[in-house]
């Protein structure tokens, strides 16, 4: 198991004992115009998903 980073430990602590609030969840919408490069979009989404999987911690209690 990979140890948690300081930020992950902080989020775990706040989620368990405090109030995380809405600061970590900021939904928004952006309207873009133009031609969509589907392969670039797919690559960007795959990159974000890969980074999230790399940074995911183990929050077992």
C-alpha distance matrix in Angstrom:
0.0 3.8 6.4 9.1 12.3 15.6 16.8 14.0 14.4 18.1 18.1 16.2 18.7 21.6 20.8 20.5 23.4 25.4 26.7 24.8 28.1 28.9 28.0 24.7 26.6 29.6 31.0 33.8 36.0 37.3 40.3 40.5 43.6 44.1 42.9 39.3 37.6 35.5 33.6 32.7 31.5 29.4 27.8 27.2 25.6 23.4 22.3 21.6 19.6 17.6 16.9 16.0 13.4 12.0 12.1 10.9 8.7 7.7 11.0 11.4 14.3
3.8 0.0 3.8 6.5 9.1 12.6 14.0 11.6 12.4 16.0 16.3 15.1 17.6 20.3 19.9 20.2 22.8 24.3 25.5 23.3 26.5 27.2 25.8 22.7 24.8 27.6 29.2 31.8 34.0 35.2 38.2 38.4 41.5 42.0 41.0 37.5 35.8 34.0 32.1 30.8 29.8 28.0 26.1 25.2 24.0 21.9 20.3 19.5 18.1 15.9 14.6 14.1 12.1 9.9 9.5 9.4 7.5 8.1 11.4 12.9 15.7
6.4 3.8 0.0 3.8 6.6 9.5 11.5 9.5 9.4 13.0 14.0 12.8 14.8 17.7 17.9 17.9 20.1 21.7 23.2 21.2 24.6 25.7 24.2 21.3 23.9 26.8 28.8 31.6 34.1 35.4 38.6 39.0 42.3 43.1 42.4 39.0 37.5 35.9 34.2 32.6 31.5 30.0 28.2 26.8 25.6 24.0 22.2 20.9 19.9 18.1 16.2 15.3 14.1 11.9 10.4 10.3 7.6 8.4 10.6 12.4 14.5
9.1 6.5 3.8 0.0 3.8 6.6 7.9 5.7 6.1 9.5 10.3 9.6 11.8 14.3 14.6 15.2 17.3 18.5 19.7 17.6 20.9 22.0 20.4 17.7 20.4 23.2 25.5 28.3 31.0 32.4 35.8 36.4 39.8 40.8 40.4 37.1 35.9 34.4 33.0 31.2 29.8 28.7 27.0 25.2 24.0 22.9 20.9 19.1 18.4 17.2 14.8 13.4 13.1 11.3 8.6 8.6 5.9 7.6 9.0 11.8 13.7
12.3 9.1 6.6 3.8 0.0 3.8 5.4 5.1 6.2 8.6 10.0 10.5 12.3 14.2 15.3 16.4 18.0 18.5 19.4 17.0 20.2 21.0 18.9 16.4 19.5 21.9 24.4 26.9 29.7 30.9 34.3 34.9 38.3 39.4 39.2 36.0 34.8 33.7 32.4 30.2 28.9 28.3 26.4 24.2 23.4 22.7 20.3 18.4 18.4 17.2 14.2 13.4 14.0 11.7 8.7 9.9 8.4 11.0 12.0 15.1 16.8
15.6 12.6 9.5 6.6 3.8 0.0 3.8 5.5 5.1 6.1 8.7 9.9 10.5 12.2 14.1 15.2 16.1 16.3 17.4 15.3 18.5 19.7 17.4 15.5 19.0 21.4 24.3 26.9 29.9 31.2 34.8 35.6 39.1 40.5 40.6 37.7 36.8 35.9 34.8 32.4 31.0 30.6 28.9 26.4 25.7 25.3 22.8 20.6 21.0 20.2 17.0 16.0 17.1 15.1 11.8 12.7 11.1 13.3 13.4 16.5 17.5
16.8 14.0 11.5 7.9 5.4 3.8 0.0 3.8 5.5 5.0 6.2 8.6 9.8 10.5 12.1 14.1 15.2 14.7 15.1 12.5 15.4 16.2 13.8 11.8 15.2 17.6 20.5 23.1 26.2 27.6 31.2 32.2 35.7 37.3 37.5 34.6 34.0 33.1 32.3 29.8 28.2 28.1 26.6 23.8 22.9 23.1 20.7 18.1 18.6 18.4 15.1 13.7 15.4 14.1 10.4 11.3 10.5 13.2 12.9 16.5 17.6
14.0 11.6 9.5 5.7 5.1 5.5 3.8 0.0 3.8 5.4 5.1 6.1 8.6 9.9 10.4 12.1 14.0 14.3 14.8 12.2 15.4 16.4 14.7 12.1 15.1 18.0 20.5 23.4 26.4 28.1 31.6 32.6 36.2 37.7 37.7 34.5 33.8 32.5 31.7 29.6 27.8 27.2 26.0 23.5 22.1 21.9 20.1 17.4 17.2 17.0 14.2 12.1 13.2 12.4 8.7 8.5 7.0 9.5 9.2 12.8 14.3
14.4 12.4 9.4 6.1 6.2 5.1 5.5 3.8 0.0 3.8 5.5 5.0 6.1 8.6 9.8 10.4 11.8 12.7 14.1 12.5 16.1 17.8 16.4 14.4 17.5 20.5 23.3 26.3 29.5 31.4 35.0 36.2 39.8 41.3 41.4 38.3 37.6 36.3 35.5 33.4 31.6 31.0 29.7 27.3 25.9 25.6 23.8 21.2 20.8 20.6 17.8 15.8 16.5 15.5 12.1 11.4 9.0 10.2 9.1 12.1 12.7
18.1 16.0 13.0 9.5 8.6 6.1 5.0 5.4 3.8 0.0 3.8 5.4 5.1 6.1 8.4 9.8 10.4 10.2 11.3 9.7 13.2 15.1 13.5 12.1 15.5 18.4 21.5 24.5 27.9 29.9 33.6 35.0 38.7 40.5 40.9 38.0 37.6 36.6 36.1 33.8 31.7 31.6 30.5 27.7 26.4 26.7 24.7 21.8 21.9 22.1 19.1 17.0 18.4 17.7 14.0 13.6 11.8 13.3 11.7 14.8 15.0
18.1 16.3 14.0 10.3 10.0 8.7 6.2 5.1 5.5 3.8 0.0 3.8 5.4 5.1 5.9 8.4 9.9 9.4 9.7 7.3 10.7 12.3 11.3 9.3 12.4 15.5 18.4 21.7 25.0 27.2 30.9 32.4 36.1 38.1 38.4 35.4 35.3 34.0 33.7 31.6 29.3 29.1 28.4 25.6 23.9 24.4 22.8 19.6 19.4 20.2 17.5 14.8 16.4 16.5 12.8 11.8 10.6 12.1 10.1 13.5 14.0
16.2 15.1 12.8 9.6 10.5 9.9 8.6 6.1 5.0 5.4 3.8 0.0 3.8 5.5 5.1 6.0 8.4 9.4 10.6 9.2 12.9 14.9 14.5 12.5 15.0 18.4 21.0 24.4 27.7 30.0 33.6 35.2 38.9 40.7 40.8 37.6 37.4 35.8 35.4 33.6 31.2 30.6 30.0 27.5 25.5 25.6 24.4 21.4 20.5 21.1 18.8 15.9 16.7 16.9 13.5 11.7 9.5 9.8 7.2 10.1 10.2
18.7 17.6 14.8 11.8 12.3 10.5 9.8 8.6 6.1 5.1 5.4 3.8 0.0 3.8 5.5 5.1 5.8 7.0 9.3 9.1 12.8 15.6 15.1 14.0 16.8 20.1 23.0 26.4 29.8 32.2 35.9 37.6 41.4 43.4 43.7 40.7 40.5 39.1 38.8 36.8 34.5 34.1 33.4 30.8 28.9 29.2 27.8 24.7 24.1 24.7 22.2 19.5 20.4 20.3 16.8 15.3 13.0 13.1 10.2 12.5 11.5
21.6 20.3 17.7 14.3 14.2 12.2 10.5 9.9 8.6 6.1 5.1 5.5 3.8 0.0 3.8 5.5 5.4 4.4 5.7 5.4 9.1 12.1 11.9 11.3 14.0 17.2 20.2 23.6 27.2 29.8 33.4 35.4 39.2 41.4 42.0 39.2 39.3 38.1 38.1 36.0 33.5 33.4 33.0 30.1 28.2 28.9 27.6 24.3 24.0 25.0 22.5 19.6 21.1 21.4 17.8 16.4 14.8 15.3 12.4 14.9 14.1
20.8 19.9 17.9 14.6 15.3 14.1 12.1 10.4 9.8 8.4 5.9 5.1 5.5 3.8 0.0 3.8 5.9 5.8 6.2 5.7 9.0 11.7 12.4 11.1 13.0 16.6 19.1 22.7 26.1 28.9 32.4 34.5 38.2 40.4 40.9 37.9 38.1 36.5 36.7 34.9 32.1 31.8 31.7 29.0 26.7 27.4 26.6 23.2 22.4 23.7 21.6 18.4 19.6 20.5 17.2 15.1 13.6 13.7 10.5 12.8 12.1
20.5 20.2 17.9 15.2 16.4 15.2 14.1 12.1 10.4 9.8 8.4 6.0 5.1 5.5 3.8 0.0 3.8 6.1 8.2 9.0 12.2 15.2 16.0 14.9 16.7 20.3 22.7 26.4 29.8 32.6 36.1 38.2 41.9 44.0 44.4 41.2 41.4 39.7 39.7 38.0 35.3 34.8 34.6 32.1 29.8 30.1 29.3 26.1 25.0 26.1 24.1 20.9 21.6 22.3 19.2 16.8 14.6 13.8 10.2 11.5 9.8
23.4 22.8 20.1 17.3 18.0 16.1 15.2 14.0 11.8 10.4 9.9 8.4 5.8 5.4 5.9 3.8 0.0 3.8 7.1 9.2 12.2 15.7 16.3 16.1 18.2 21.5 24.2 27.8 31.4 34.2 37.8 40.0 43.7 46.0 46.6 43.7 43.9 42.4 42.5 40.7 38.0 37.7 37.4 34.7 32.6 33.1 32.1 28.8 28.1 29.1 26.9 23.8 24.8 25.3 21.9 19.9 17.7 17.1 13.6 14.8 12.8
25.4 24.3 21.7 18.5 18.5 16.3 14.7 14.3 12.7 10.2 9.4 9.4 7.0 4.4 5.8 6.1 3.8 0.0 3.7 6.4 9.0 12.7 13.3 13.7 15.8 18.8 21.8 25.2 28.8 31.7 35.3 37.6 41.4 43.9 44.7 41.9 42.4 41.1 41.5 39.4 36.7 36.7 36.6 33.6 31.6 32.6 31.5 28.0 27.6 29.0 26.6 23.6 25.1 25.6 22.1 20.5 18.8 18.9 15.6 17.4 15.9
26.7 25.5 23.2 19.7 19.4 17.4 15.1 14.8 14.1 11.3 9.7 10.6 9.3 5.7 6.2 8.2 7.1 3.7 0.0 3.8 5.4 9.1 10.3 11.1 12.8 15.6 18.5 21.8 25.5 28.4 32.0 34.5 38.2 40.9 41.9 39.2 39.9 38.8 39.4 37.3 34.4 34.7 34.8 31.7 29.7 31.0 30.0 26.4 26.2 28.0 25.6 22.5 24.4 25.3 21.8 20.3 19.3 19.9 16.7 18.9 17.9
24.8 23.3 21.2 17.6 17.0 15.3 12.5 12.2 12.5 9.7 7.3 9.2 9.1 5.4 5.7 9.0 9.2 6.4 3.8 0.0 3.8 6.7 7.3 7.4 9.5 12.4 15.5 18.8 22.5 25.3 28.9 31.2 35.0 37.5 38.4 35.7 36.3 35.2 35.7 33.6 30.7 31.1 31.1 27.9 26.0 27.4 26.3 22.7 22.7 24.5 22.0 19.1 21.2 22.1 18.6 17.4 16.9 18.0 15.3 18.0 17.8
28.1 26.5 24.6 20.9 20.2 18.5 15.4 15.4 16.1 13.2 10.7 12.9 12.8 9.1 9.0 12.2 12.2 9.0 5.4 3.8 0.0 3.8 5.7 7.2 8.1 10.4 13.3 16.6 20.3 23.2 26.7 29.4 33.1 35.9 37.0 34.6 35.6 34.6 35.5 33.3 30.4 31.0 31.3 28.1 26.1 28.0 27.1 23.4 23.6 25.8 23.5 20.6 23.1 24.3 20.9 19.8 19.8 21.1 18.5 21.2 21.0
28.9 27.2 25.7 22.0 21.0 19.7 16.2 16.4 17.8 15.1 12.3 14.9 15.6 12.1 11.7 15.2 15.7 12.7 9.1 6.7 3.8 0.0 3.8 5.4 5.1 6.8 9.7 12.8 16.5 19.5 23.0 25.7 29.4 32.2 33.5 31.1 32.3 31.5 32.6 30.4 27.3 28.2 28.7 25.4 23.5 25.7 25.0 21.2 21.7 24.2 22.1 19.3 22.1 23.6 20.5 19.6 20.3 22.0 19.9 22.8 23.2
28.0 25.8 24.2 20.4 18.9 17.4 13.8 14.7 16.4 13.5 11.3 14.5 15.1 11.9 12.4 16.0 16.3 13.3 10.3 7.3 5.7 3.8 0.0 3.8 5.6 6.6 10.3 12.9 16.7 19.0 22.7 25.0 28.8 31.5 32.8 30.5 31.4 30.9 31.7 29.2 26.4 27.5 27.6 24.0 22.7 24.8 23.5 19.8 20.9 23.0 20.4 18.1 21.2 22.1 18.9 18.7 19.5 21.7 20.0 23.2 23.8
24.7 22.7 21.3 17.7 16.4 15.5 11.8 12.1 14.4 12.1 9.3 12.5 14.0 11.3 11.1 14.9 16.1 13.7 11.1 7.4 7.2 5.4 3.8 0.0 3.8 6.3 9.5 12.6 16.1 18.5 22.2 24.2 27.9 30.3 31.2 28.6 29.2 28.4 29.0 26.6 23.9 24.6 24.6 21.2 19.6 21.5 20.3 16.5 17.3 19.4 16.9 14.4 17.5 18.5 15.4 15.1 16.1 18.4 17.1 20.5 21.5
26.6 24.8 23.9 20.4 19.5 19.0 15.2 15.1 17.5 15.5 12.4 15.0 16.8 14.0 13.0 16.7 18.2 15.8 12.8 9.5 8.1 5.1 5.6 3.8 0.0 3.8 6.2 9.7 13.2 16.0 19.6 21.9 25.6 28.2 29.1 26.5 27.5 26.5 27.5 25.4 22.3 23.1 23.7 20.4 18.4 20.7 20.1 16.3 16.8 19.6 17.7 15.0 18.0 19.7 17.0 16.4 17.9 20.0 18.6 21.8 23.0
29.6 27.6 26.8 23.2 21.9 21.4 17.6 18.0 20.5 18.4 15.5 18.4 20.1 17.2 16.6 20.3 21.5 18.8 15.6 12.4 10.4 6.8 6.6 6.3 3.8 0.0 3.8 6.5 10.2 12.9 16.5 19.0 22.7 25.5 26.8 24.5 25.8 25.3 26.6 24.2 21.2 22.6 23.3 19.8 18.2 21.0 20.3 16.7 17.9 20.8 18.9 16.7 20.1 21.7 19.2 19.1 21.0 23.3 22.2 25.5 26.7
31.0 29.2 28.8 25.5 24.4 24.3 20.5 20.5 23.3 21.5 18.4 21.0 23.0 20.2 19.1 22.7 24.2 21.8 18.5 15.5 13.3 9.7 10.3 9.5 6.2 3.8 0.0 3.8 7.1 10.3 13.7 16.4 20.0 22.8 24.1 21.9 23.4 22.8 24.5 22.5 19.2 20.6 21.8 18.5 16.7 19.9 19.8 16.3 17.3 20.6 19.3 17.2 20.4 22.5 20.5 20.2 22.5 24.8 23.9 26.9 28.4
33.8 31.8 31.6 28.3 26.9 26.9 23.1 23.4 26.3 24.5 21.7 24.4 26.4 23.6 22.7 26.4 27.8 25.2 21.8 18.8 16.6 12.8 12.9 12.6 9.7 6.5 3.8 0.0 3.8 6.8 10.2 13.0 16.7 19.7 21.3 19.5 21.4 21.3 23.3 21.1 18.0 20.1 21.3 18.0 16.8 20.3 20.1 17.0 18.6 21.8 20.6 19.1 22.5 24.4 22.7 22.9 25.4 27.9 27.3 30.4 32.0
36.0 34.0 34.1 31.0 29.7 29.9 26.2 26.4 29.5 27.9 25.0 27.7 29.8 27.2 26.1 29.8 31.4 28.8 25.5 22.5 20.3 16.5 16.7 16.1 13.2 10.2 7.1 3.8 0.0 3.8 6.6 9.7 13.2 16.4 18.1 16.5 18.9 18.9 21.3 19.4 16.2 18.6 20.3 17.3 16.2 20.0 20.2 17.6 19.2 22.6 21.8 20.6 23.9 25.9 24.7 25.0 27.9 30.4 30.0 33.0 34.9
37.3 35.2 35.4 32.4 30.9 31.2 27.6 28.1 31.4 29.9 27.2 30.0 32.2 29.8 28.9 32.6 34.2 31.7 28.4 25.3 23.2 19.5 19.0 18.5 16.0 12.9 10.3 6.8 3.8 0.0 3.8 6.3 10.0 13.1 15.1 14.0 16.4 17.1 19.5 17.3 14.6 17.6 19.1 16.1 15.9 19.7 19.7 17.6 19.7 22.8 22.1 21.6 24.8 26.6 25.7 26.4 29.5 32.3 32.2 35.4 37.5
40.3 38.2 38.6 35.8 34.3 34.8 31.2 31.6 35.0 33.6 30.9 33.6 35.9 33.4 32.4 36.1 37.8 35.3 32.0 28.9 26.7 23.0 22.7 22.2 19.6 16.5 13.7 10.2 6.6 3.8 0.0 3.8 6.8 10.2 12.6 12.2 15.2 16.2 19.1 17.3 14.8 18.0 19.9 17.4 17.3 21.1 21.6 19.9 21.9 25.0 24.7 24.4 27.4 29.3 28.7 29.5 32.7 35.4 35.5 38.6 40.7
40.5 38.4 39.0 36.4 34.9 35.6 32.2 32.6 36.2 35.0 32.4 35.2 37.6 35.4 34.5 38.2 40.0 37.6 34.5 31.2 29.4 25.7 25.0 24.2 21.9 19.0 16.4 13.0 9.7 6.3 3.8 0.0 3.8 6.8 9.2 9.2 12.1 13.8 16.6 14.7 12.8 16.3 18.0 15.8 16.5 20.1 20.4 19.4 21.7 24.4 24.3 24.5 27.5 29.1 28.9 30.0 33.4 36.3 36.7 39.8 42.2
43.6 41.5 42.3 39.8 38.3 39.1 35.7 36.2 39.8 38.7 36.1 38.9 41.4 39.2 38.2 41.9 43.7 41.4 38.2 35.0 33.1 29.4 28.8 27.9 25.6 22.7 20.0 16.7 13.2 10.0 6.8 3.8 0.0 3.8 7.1 8.5 11.8 13.9 17.0 15.5 14.3 17.7 19.5 17.9 18.8 22.2 22.8 22.2 24.4 27.0 27.1 27.6 30.4 32.0 32.1 33.3 36.7 39.6 40.2 43.3 45.7
44.1 42.0 43.1 40.8 39.4 40.5 37.3 37.7 41.3 40.5 38.1 40.7 43.4 41.4 40.4 44.0 46.0 43.9 40.9 37.5 35.9 32.2 31.5 30.3 28.2 25.5 22.8 19.7 16.4 13.1 10.2 6.8 3.8 0.0 3.8 6.4 9.4 12.1 14.9 13.8 13.4 16.7 18.4 17.4 18.8 21.8 22.5 22.5 24.7 26.9 27.4 28.3 30.8 32.3 32.8 34.1 37.7 40.6 41.5 44.6 47.3
42.9 41.0 42.4 40.4 39.2 40.6 37.5 37.7 41.4 40.9 38.4 40.8 43.7 42.0 40.9 44.4 46.6 44.7 41.9 38.4 37.0 33.5 32.8 31.2 29.1 26.8 24.1 21.3 18.1 15.1 12.6 9.2 7.1 3.8 0.0 3.8 6.4 9.1 11.9 11.5 11.5 14.4 16.2 16.0 17.3 20.0 21.0 21.6 23.5 25.5 26.4 27.5 29.6 31.2 32.1 33.4 37.1 39.8 41.0 43.9 46.8
39.3 37.5 39.0 37.1 36.0 37.7 34.6 34.5 38.3 38.0 35.4 37.6 40.7 39.2 37.9 41.2 43.7 41.9 39.2 35.7 34.6 31.1 30.5 28.6 26.5 24.5 21.9 19.5 16.5 14.0 12.2 9.2 8.5 6.4 3.8 0.0 3.8 5.7 8.8 8.5 7.9 10.7 12.8 12.6 13.7 16.3 17.6 18.1 19.8 21.9 23.0 24.0 26.0 27.7 28.7 29.8 33.6 36.3 37.5 40.3 43.3
37.6 35.8 37.5 35.9 34.8 36.8 34.0 33.8 37.6 37.6 35.3 37.4 40.5 39.3 38.1 41.4 43.9 42.4 39.9 36.3 35.6 32.3 31.4 29.2 27.5 25.8 23.4 21.4 18.9 16.4 15.2 12.1 11.8 9.4 6.4 3.8 0.0 3.8 5.6 5.4 6.3 8.7 10.1 10.7 12.4 14.4 15.5 16.8 18.5 20.0 21.4 22.8 24.5 25.9 27.3 28.7 32.5 35.2 36.8 39.6 42.8
35.5 34.0 35.9 34.4 33.7 35.9 33.1 32.5 36.3 36.6 34.0 35.8 39.1 38.1 36.5 39.7 42.4 41.1 38.8 35.2 34.6 31.5 30.9 28.4 26.5 25.3 22.8 21.3 18.9 17.1 16.2 13.8 13.9 12.1 9.1 5.7 3.8 0.0 3.8 5.4 5.0 6.1 8.5 9.8 10.5 12.1 14.1 15.4 16.4 18.1 19.9 21.1 22.4 24.2 25.8 26.8 30.5 33.1 34.7 37.3 40.5
33.6 32.1 34.2 33.0 32.4 34.8 32.3 31.7 35.5 36.1 33.7 35.4 38.8 38.1 36.7 39.7 42.5 41.5 39.4 35.7 35.5 32.6 31.7 29.0 27.5 26.6 24.5 23.3 21.3 19.5 19.1 16.6 17.0 14.9 11.9 8.8 5.6 3.8 0.0 3.8 5.4 5.1 6.1 8.6 9.9 10.5 12.2 14.3 15.3 16.2 18.3 20.0 21.0 22.4 24.4 25.7 29.4 32.0 34.0 36.5 39.9
32.7 30.8 32.6 31.2 30.2 32.4 29.8 29.6 33.4 33.8 31.6 33.6 36.8 36.0 34.9 38.0 40.7 39.4 37.3 33.6 33.3 30.4 29.2 26.6 25.4 24.2 22.5 21.1 19.4 17.3 17.3 14.7 15.5 13.8 11.5 8.5 5.4 5.4 3.8 0.0 3.8 5.5 5.1 6.1 8.6 9.8 10.5 12.4 14.2 15.2 16.5 18.4 19.9 21.0 22.6 24.3 28.0 30.9 32.8 35.6 38.9
31.5 29.8 31.5 29.8 28.9 31.0 28.2 27.8 31.6 31.7 29.3 31.2 34.5 33.5 32.1 35.3 38.0 36.7 34.4 30.7 30.4 27.3 26.4 23.9 22.3 21.2 19.2 18.0 16.2 14.6 14.8 12.8 14.3 13.4 11.5 7.9 6.3 5.0 5.4 3.8 0.0 3.8 5.4 5.1 6.2 8.5 9.8 10.7 12.2 14.1 15.4 16.6 18.3 19.9 21.2 22.5 26.2 29.0 30.6 33.3 36.5
29.4 28.0 30.0 28.7 28.3 30.6 28.1 27.2 31.0 31.6 29.1 30.6 34.1 33.4 31.8 34.8 37.7 36.7 34.7 31.1 31.0 28.2 27.5 24.6 23.1 22.6 20.6 20.1 18.6 17.6 18.0 16.3 17.7 16.7 14.4 10.7 8.7 6.1 5.1 5.5 3.8 0.0 3.8 5.5 5.2 6.1 8.6 10.0 10.5 12.1 14.2 15.4 16.4 18.2 20.0 21.0 24.7 27.2 29.1 31.6 34.9
27.8 26.1 28.2 27.0 26.4 28.9 26.6 26.0 29.7 30.5 28.4 30.0 33.4 33.0 31.7 34.6 37.4 36.6 34.8 31.1 31.3 28.7 27.6 24.6 23.7 23.3 21.8 21.3 20.3 19.1 19.9 18.0 19.5 18.4 16.2 12.8 10.1 8.5 6.1 5.1 5.4 3.8 0.0 3.8 5.5 5.1 6.1 8.7 9.9 10.4 12.3 14.3 15.3 16.3 18.4 19.9 23.6 26.3 28.5 31.2 34.6
27.2 25.2 26.8 25.2 24.2 26.4 23.8 23.5 27.3 27.7 25.6 27.5 30.8 30.1 29.0 32.1 34.7 33.6 31.7 27.9 28.1 25.4 24.0 21.2 20.4 19.8 18.5 18.0 17.3 16.1 17.4 15.8 17.9 17.4 16.0 12.6 10.7 9.8 8.6 6.1 5.1 5.5 3.8 0.0 3.8 5.4 5.0 6.3 8.6 9.8 10.6 12.4 14.3 15.3 16.6 18.3 22.0 25.0 26.9 29.8 33.0
25.6 24.0 25.6 24.0 23.4 25.7 22.9 22.1 25.9 26.4 23.9 25.5 28.9 28.2 26.7 29.8 32.6 31.6 29.7 26.0 26.1 23.5 22.7 19.6 18.4 18.2 16.7 16.8 16.2 15.9 17.3 16.5 18.8 18.8 17.3 13.7 12.4 10.5 9.9 8.6 6.2 5.2 5.5 3.8 0.0 3.8 5.4 5.1 6.1 8.5 9.9 10.6 12.3 14.2 15.4 16.4 20.1 22.8 24.5 27.2 30.4
23.4 21.9 24.0 22.9 22.7 25.3 23.1 21.9 25.6 26.7 24.4 25.6 29.2 28.9 27.4 30.1 33.1 32.6 31.0 27.4 28.0 25.7 24.8 21.5 20.7 21.0 19.9 20.3 20.0 19.7 21.1 20.1 22.2 21.8 20.0 16.3 14.4 12.1 10.5 9.8 8.5 6.1 5.1 5.4 3.8 0.0 3.8 5.5 5.1 6.0 8.6 9.9 10.5 12.2 14.2 15.3 19.0 21.5 23.6 26.2 29.6
22.3 20.3 22.2 20.9 20.3 22.8 20.7 20.1 23.8 24.7 22.8 24.4 27.8 27.6 26.6 29.3 32.1 31.5 30.0 26.3 27.1 25.0 23.5 20.3 20.1 20.3 19.8 20.1 20.2 19.7 21.6 20.4 22.8 22.5 21.0 17.6 15.5 14.1 12.2 10.5 9.8 8.6 6.1 5.0 5.4 3.8 0.0 3.8 5.5 5.0 6.2 8.6 9.9 10.5 12.3 14.2 17.9 20.8 23.1 25.9 29.3
21.6 19.5 20.9 19.1 18.4 20.6 18.1 17.4 21.2 21.8 19.6 21.4 24.7 24.3 23.2 26.1 28.8 28.0 26.4 22.7 23.4 21.2 19.8 16.5 16.3 16.7 16.3 17.0 17.6 17.6 19.9 19.4 22.2 22.5 21.6 18.1 16.8 15.4 14.3 12.4 10.7 10.0 8.7 6.3 5.1 5.5 3.8 0.0 3.8 5.4 5.1 6.2 8.6 9.9 10.6 12.1 15.8 18.9 20.7 23.7 26.9
19.6 18.1 19.9 18.4 18.4 21.0 18.6 17.2 20.8 21.9 19.4 20.5 24.1 24.0 22.4 25.0 28.1 27.6 26.2 22.7 23.6 21.7 20.9 17.3 16.8 17.9 17.3 18.6 19.2 19.7 21.9 21.7 24.4 24.7 23.5 19.8 18.5 16.4 15.3 14.2 12.2 10.5 9.9 8.6 6.1 5.1 5.5 3.8 0.0 3.8 5.5 5.1 6.2 8.6 10.0 10.5 14.2 16.8 18.7 21.4 24.7
17.6 15.9 18.1 17.2 17.2 20.2 18.4 17.0 20.6 22.1 20.2 21.1 24.7 25.0 23.7 26.1 29.1 29.0 28.0 24.5 25.8 24.2 23.0 19.4 19.6 20.8 20.6 21.8 22.6 22.8 25.0 24.4 27.0 26.9 25.5 21.9 20.0 18.1 16.2 15.2 14.1 12.1 10.4 9.8 8.5 6.0 5.0 5.4 3.8 0.0 3.8 5.4 5.1 6.2 8.7 10.0 13.5 16.2 18.8 21.4 24.9
16.9 14.6 16.2 14.8 14.2 17.0 15.1 14.2 17.8 19.1 17.5 18.8 22.2 22.5 21.6 24.1 26.9 26.6 25.6 22.0 23.5 22.1 20.4 16.9 17.7 18.9 19.3 20.6 21.8 22.1 24.7 24.3 27.1 27.4 26.4 23.0 21.4 19.9 18.3 16.5 15.4 14.2 12.3 10.6 9.9 8.6 6.2 5.1 5.5 3.8 0.0 3.8 5.4 5.0 6.2 8.6 12.0 15.3 17.6 20.6 23.9
16.0 14.1 15.3 13.4 13.4 16.0 13.7 12.1 15.8 17.0 14.8 15.9 19.5 19.6 18.4 20.9 23.8 23.6 22.5 19.1 20.6 19.3 18.1 14.4 15.0 16.7 17.2 19.1 20.6 21.6 24.4 24.5 27.6 28.3 27.5 24.0 22.8 21.1 20.0 18.4 16.6 15.4 14.3 12.4 10.6 9.9 8.6 6.2 5.1 5.4 3.8 0.0 3.8 5.4 5.2 6.0 9.7 12.8 14.6 17.7 20.9
13.4 12.1 14.1 13.1 14.0 17.1 15.4 13.2 16.5 18.4 16.4 16.7 20.4 21.1 19.6 21.6 24.8 25.1 24.4 21.2 23.1 22.1 21.2 17.5 18.0 20.1 20.4 22.5 23.9 24.8 27.4 27.5 30.4 30.8 29.6 26.0 24.5 22.4 21.0 19.9 18.3 16.4 15.3 14.3 12.3 10.5 9.9 8.6 6.2 5.1 5.4 3.8 0.0 3.8 5.5 5.2 8.7 11.1 13.7 16.2 19.7
12.0 9.9 11.9 11.3 11.7 15.1 14.1 12.4 15.5 17.7 16.5 16.9 20.3 21.4 20.5 22.3 25.3 25.6 25.3 22.1 24.3 23.6 22.1 18.5 19.7 21.7 22.5 24.4 25.9 26.6 29.3 29.1 32.0 32.3 31.2 27.7 25.9 24.2 22.4 21.0 19.9 18.2 16.3 15.3 14.2 12.2 10.5 9.9 8.6 6.2 5.0 5.4 3.8 0.0 3.8 5.7 8.5 11.4 14.3 17.0 20.4
12.1 9.5 10.4 8.6 8.7 11.8 10.4 8.7 12.1 14.0 12.8 13.5 16.8 17.8 17.2 19.2 21.9 22.1 21.8 18.6 20.9 20.5 18.9 15.4 17.0 19.2 20.5 22.7 24.7 25.7 28.7 28.9 32.1 32.8 32.1 28.7 27.3 25.8 24.4 22.6 21.2 20.0 18.4 16.6 15.4 14.2 12.3 10.6 10.0 8.7 6.2 5.2 5.5 3.8 0.0 3.8 6.3 9.9 12.2 15.4 18.4
10.9 9.4 10.3 8.6 9.9 12.7 11.3 8.5 11.4 13.6 11.8 11.7 15.3 16.4 15.1 16.8 19.9 20.5 20.3 17.4 19.8 19.6 18.7 15.1 16.4 19.1 20.2 22.9 25.0 26.4 29.5 30.0 33.3 34.1 33.4 29.8 28.7 26.8 25.7 24.3 22.5 21.0 19.9 18.3 16.4 15.3 14.2 12.1 10.5 10.0 8.6 6.0 5.2 5.7 3.8 0.0 3.8 6.9 9.0 12.1 15.3
8.7 7.5 7.6 5.9 8.4 11.1 10.5 7.0 9.0 11.8 10.6 9.5 13.0 14.8 13.6 14.6 17.7 18.8 19.3 16.9 19.8 20.3 19.5 16.1 17.9 21.0 22.5 25.4 27.9 29.5 32.7 33.4 36.7 37.7 37.1 33.6 32.5 30.5 29.4 28.0 26.2 24.7 23.6 22.0 20.1 19.0 17.9 15.8 14.2 13.5 12.0 9.7 8.7 8.5 6.3 3.8 0.0 3.7 6.1 9.2 12.2
7.7 8.1 8.4 7.6 11.0 13.3 13.2 9.5 10.2 13.3 12.1 9.8 13.1 15.3 13.7 13.8 17.1 18.9 19.9 18.0 21.1 22.0 21.7 18.4 20.0 23.3 24.8 27.9 30.4 32.3 35.4 36.3 39.6 40.6 39.8 36.3 35.2 33.1 32.0 30.9 29.0 27.2 26.3 25.0 22.8 21.5 20.8 18.9 16.8 16.2 15.3 12.8 11.1 11.4 9.9 6.9 3.7 0.0 3.8 5.8 9.1
11.0 11.4 10.6 9.0 12.0 13.4 12.9 9.2 9.1 11.7 10.1 7.2 10.2 12.4 10.5 10.2 13.6 15.6 16.7 15.3 18.5 19.9 20.0 17.1 18.6 22.2 23.9 27.3 30.0 32.2 35.5 36.7 40.2 41.5 41.0 37.5 36.8 34.7 34.0 32.8 30.6 29.1 28.5 26.9 24.5 23.6 23.1 20.7 18.7 18.8 17.6 14.6 13.7 14.3 12.2 9.0 6.1 3.8 0.0 3.8 6.3
11.4 12.9 12.4 11.8 15.1 16.5 16.5 12.8 12.1 14.8 13.5 10.1 12.5 14.9 12.8 11.5 14.8 17.4 18.9 18.0 21.2 22.8 23.2 20.5 21.8 25.5 26.9 30.4 33.0 35.4 38.6 39.8 43.3 44.6 43.9 40.3 39.6 37.3 36.5 35.6 33.3 31.6 31.2 29.8 27.2 26.2 25.9 23.7 21.4 21.4 20.6 17.7 16.2 17.0 15.4 12.1 9.2 5.8 3.8 0.0 3.8
14.3 15.7 14.5 13.7 16.8 17.5 17.6 14.3 12.7 15.0 14.0 10.2 11.5 14.1 12.1 9.8 12.8 15.9 17.9 17.8 21.0 23.2 23.8 21.5 23.0 26.7 28.4 32.0 34.9 37.5 40.7 42.2 45.7 47.3 46.8 43.3 42.8 40.5 39.9 38.9 36.5 34.9 34.6 33.0 30.4 29.6 29.3 26.9 24.7 24.9 23.9 20.9 19.7 20.4 18.4 15.3 12.2 9.1 6.3 3.8 0.0
